[in-house]
C-alpha cells in the first residue's frame, strides 16, 4: 500500500542518520513525506535533507509553539527567504499549545500569527499543532485567517471542533497513536470527518503506534517513519483511508 507521511521530523537526532531511515521508508512503500522544522536552528538541516532527497521530502519551515521563545529578531524575513528558496516548501510546524505552561500562550501567539500571515502571503500550506488551545486558535484565525488547505496535524479535538474547522478548509492528519485502545473516541471522531480531508502521518520519532503496527522498532520507544504502511493498514481495518496528498499540498 503506497503511503505518504504528512508529518514527521526526519532531522531529529533521535532517529539517527537519516539515510538508512529514508531507505527503510522507501523499502516499506512510503512514497514521500513532509518533514517539519520546529525552530530556526532546524531550517538548514531540513533544507539539506530535502536537497538530498528531491521528490521524496517536502520541507516545512516554521517555529513550533514549544520553541516560540527561541525566535530571534528578524526571523520573519528569514522564514520568507527560505520559503522563497524552496518553492514547494510548506509552513510548519507552528501553532498554539496550552498543555505546556512555558512558553506562555502570550509568547506563542504573535509567533503563530506571523507564520499564518507569511503562509498566506506566499500562498503556502501550513501545518498547525494545537493542543488544549482551540479557542485561542479560532481567535487567531479571526486576526490572521489561513488559506484553505491548512493541516491540523495529529488532530486530537472533538467532532464539534472539527465541524468548526471544516468550512475553513481544514485537513486533519491521523497518526498511529489513535490505534491505542484508550484513543477509541478520537478514532471515532476521524471516522466522522469528510474522507477527502483526512491524511496519515507518523510524527516520527513521536506518536508510537501499538505494538502490532510497529514493523521497524527503535530504541527508547521512538517511532520509525517506516511504520507508516502498517499504521495505514491498521487504520484501514477500521474504515479510515487517507485522501490523496496532492489534495492538501496542491489544493
Wavefront OBJ file of the C-alpha trace (Angstrom):
o trace
v 0.000 0.000 0.000
v 1.762 3.210 -1.141
v 1.571 5.783 1.645
v 2.639 9.387 2.187
v 3.705 10.646 5.597
v 2.027 14.036 6.038
v 4.116 14.961 9.077
v 7.428 13.840 10.514
v 10.761 15.144 11.803
v 13.415 13.181 9.897
v 16.133 15.583 11.010
v 15.502 14.760 14.694
v 18.679 13.307 16.245
v 16.584 10.648 17.991
v 16.174 8.941 14.603
v 19.912 8.824 13.970
v 21.396 9.008 10.475
v 18.521 9.951 8.130
v 19.909 7.985 5.158
v 19.081 4.451 6.410
v 15.806 5.727 7.861
v 14.755 7.034 4.445
v 15.953 3.855 2.746
v 13.764 1.832 5.113
v 10.815 4.124 4.400
v 11.174 3.617 0.654
v 11.558 -0.152 1.045
v 8.405 -0.267 3.164
v 6.387 1.547 0.500
v 6.408 5.123 1.758
v 6.284 7.334 -1.326
v 7.151 10.664 0.289
v 6.805 12.832 3.343
v 6.629 16.335 4.743
v 9.499 16.931 7.151
v 8.769 19.708 9.624
v 11.229 22.006 11.335
v 10.417 23.138 14.872
v 12.740 26.142 15.233
v 15.106 28.336 13.233
v 18.046 26.090 14.083
v 16.305 23.222 12.257
v 15.781 25.039 8.995
v 19.207 24.316 7.433
v 19.001 20.611 8.329
v 15.528 20.254 6.843
v 16.589 22.148 3.720
v 19.650 19.926 3.324
v 17.588 16.745 3.664
v 15.119 17.958 1.046
v 18.019 18.784 -1.255
v 19.438 15.283 -0.912
v 16.068 13.611 -1.458
v 14.167 15.683 -4.036
v 10.732 14.368 -4.830
v 10.625 12.386 -1.608
v 10.935 15.051 1.100
v 8.783 18.162 1.076
v 10.379 20.578 3.542
v 8.345 22.570 6.051
v 9.887 25.566 7.779
v 8.401 27.072 10.906
v 8.580 27.589 14.643
v 6.776 25.173 16.953
v 4.827 26.708 19.851
v 7.122 24.943 22.319
v 10.026 26.829 20.701
v 8.317 30.204 20.280
v 10.594 31.789 22.859
v 13.643 30.929 20.728
v 12.572 33.140 17.810
v 15.257 35.751 17.190
v 14.836 39.266 15.762
v 14.257 39.212 12.019
v 13.128 35.584 11.913
v 10.112 36.517 9.795
v 12.275 37.781 6.934
v 14.498 34.722 7.173
v 11.440 32.479 7.011
v 10.192 34.287 3.915
v 13.611 33.930 2.322
v 13.952 30.191 2.899
v 10.400 29.607 1.671
v 11.155 31.550 -1.497
v 14.315 29.463 -1.947
v 12.134 26.318 -1.705
v 9.037 26.946 -3.843
v 7.404 23.660 -2.826
v 8.015 24.086 0.906
v 5.198 24.480 3.387
v 4.998 26.431 6.638
v 5.269 24.363 9.778
v 5.255 23.212 12.335
v 3.552 26.125 14.062
v 0.577 26.576 16.367
v -0.640 27.045 19.904
v -0.358 24.841 22.980
v -1.815 25.288 26.450
v -0.794 21.821 27.599
v 2.578 23.377 28.376
v 2.983 26.360 30.686
v 6.195 27.776 29.177
v 6.446 29.482 26.801
v 3.106 31.044 27.618
v 0.303 31.401 25.121
v 1.060 35.128 25.123
v 4.541 34.362 23.775
v 3.302 31.714 21.336
v 0.515 33.765 19.774
v 2.430 36.513 17.944
v 4.867 33.941 16.545
v 1.947 31.862 15.289
v 0.142 34.875 13.823
v 3.225 35.912 11.880
v 3.541 32.417 10.421
v -0.097 32.414 9.348
v 0.475 35.777 7.695
v 3.589 34.603 5.869
v 1.872 31.408 4.696
v -0.982 33.477 3.310
v 1.361 35.988 1.668
v 3.334 33.254 -0.096
v 0.298 31.032 -0.642
v 1.766 28.001 1.114
v 0.012 25.200 3.002
v 0.529 25.416 6.745
v 0.807 22.659 9.354
v -0.713 23.519 12.726
v -0.106 21.999 16.133
v -2.956 22.713 18.541
v -3.267 21.209 21.989
v -5.785 22.414 24.567
v -5.879 25.774 22.787
v -8.873 25.627 20.477
v -10.421 28.959 21.409
v -7.075 30.777 21.067
v -6.750 29.087 17.666
v -10.123 30.373 16.495
v -9.256 33.807 17.880
v -6.019 33.722 15.873
v -7.937 32.791 12.742
v -10.098 35.882 13.156
v -6.957 38.008 13.151
v -4.975 36.090 10.512
v -7.273 33.781 8.534
v -5.341 30.919 6.954
v -5.747 29.895 3.366
v -7.936 26.855 2.819
v -5.775 23.766 2.966
v -4.197 24.113 6.398
v -3.461 20.878 8.236
v -4.266 20.114 11.875
v -1.566 17.541 12.457
v -2.175 14.732 14.959
v -5.621 16.222 15.440
v -6.984 15.408 18.881
v -10.027 17.652 19.085
v -13.698 16.814 19.247
v -16.014 16.342 16.295
v -17.645 19.638 17.292
v -14.286 21.399 16.967
v -13.647 19.682 13.640
v -17.006 20.857 12.320
v -15.974 24.449 13.030
v -12.712 23.894 11.145
v -14.024 22.036 8.099
v -15.757 25.060 6.484
v -12.472 26.962 6.750
v -10.764 24.332 4.595
v -9.022 22.293 7.286
v -7.351 18.945 6.756
v -6.770 16.549 9.644
v -3.940 14.032 9.955
v -4.101 10.856 11.997
v -1.059 9.170 13.468
v -0.776 5.583 14.628
v -1.271 6.839 18.161
v -5.046 6.788 17.643
v -4.890 2.992 17.300
v -4.282 2.632 21.043
v -7.479 1.417 22.740
v -7.565 4.469 25.005
v -7.879 6.626 21.857
v -11.045 4.915 20.599
v -13.087 8.107 20.914
v -10.600 10.011 18.767
v -10.621 7.248 16.147
v -14.401 7.549 16.068
v -14.038 11.294 15.505
v -11.795 10.677 12.494
v -14.350 8.280 11.044
v -16.884 11.124 11.080
v -14.657 13.531 9.135
v -15.038 14.096 5.384
v -12.857 11.390 3.768
v -11.275 13.930 1.432
v -9.895 15.881 4.413
v -8.090 13.027 6.198
v -4.358 12.385 5.880
v -1.981 9.964 7.621
v 1.235 10.814 9.440
v 3.767 9.287 11.800
v 5.038 12.386 13.664
v 8.223 10.311 13.923
v 10.065 9.967 16.197
v 6.981 10.579 18.363
v 3.425 9.131 18.464
v 4.422 5.469 18.659
v 1.596 3.158 17.480
v 0.554 -0.060 19.263
v 2.993 -2.956 19.100
v 1.153 -4.754 16.282
v 1.713 -1.744 13.988
v 5.445 -1.482 14.678
v 7.393 -3.046 11.832
v 10.548 -1.015 12.457
v 11.265 -0.868 16.204
v 13.651 1.724 17.566
v 15.287 2.080 20.986
v 13.577 4.073 23.714
v 10.141 3.669 22.113
v 10.889 6.088 19.306
v 8.627 5.838 16.273
v 10.243 4.936 12.948
v 8.546 6.592 9.937
v 8.714 3.296 8.049
v 5.965 2.081 10.387
v 3.532 4.132 8.305
v 2.327 1.376 5.930
v 1.493 -0.887 8.895
v -0.272 2.020 10.581
v -2.233 2.719 7.400
v -3.214 -0.936 7.086
v -4.446 -0.990 10.686
v -6.419 2.235 10.215
v -7.957 0.748 7.050
v -9.377 -2.146 9.067
v -11.390 0.488 10.944
v -12.574 2.056 7.688
v -10.172 5.005 7.686
v -8.286 5.849 4.489
v -6.148 8.848 3.508
v -7.063 11.361 0.849
v -4.553 11.891 -1.983
v -1.746 14.019 -0.631
v -1.988 16.428 -3.564
v -5.414 17.478 -2.333
v -3.576 19.157 0.531
v -0.187 20.064 -0.895
v -1.653 21.320 -4.177
v -5.251 22.361 -3.415
l 1 2 3 4 5 6 7 8 9 10 11 12 13 14 15 16 17 18 19 20 21 22 23 24 25 26 27 28 29 30 31 32 33 34 35 36 37 38 39 40 41 42 43 44 45 46 47 48 49 50 51 52 53 54 55 56 57 58 59 60 61 62 63 64 65 66 67 68 69 70 71 72 73 74 75 76 77 78 79 80 81 82 83 84 85 86 87 88 89 90 91 92 93 94 95 96 97 98 99 100 101 102 103 104 105 106 107 108 109 110 111 112 113 114 115 116 117 118 119 120 121 122 123 124 125 126 127 128 129 130 131 132 133 134 135 136 137 138 139 140 141 142 143 144 145 146 147 148 149 150 151 152 153 154 155 156 157 158 159 160 161 162 163 164 165 166 167 168 169 170 171 172 173 174 175 176 177 178 179 180 181 182 183 184 185 186 187 188 189 190 191 192 193 194 195 196 197 198 199 200 201 202 203 204 205 206 207 208 209 210 211 212 213 214 215 216 217 218 219 220 221 222 223 224 225 226 227 228 229 230 231 232 233 234 235 236 237 238 239 240 241 242 243 244 245 246 247 248 249 250 251
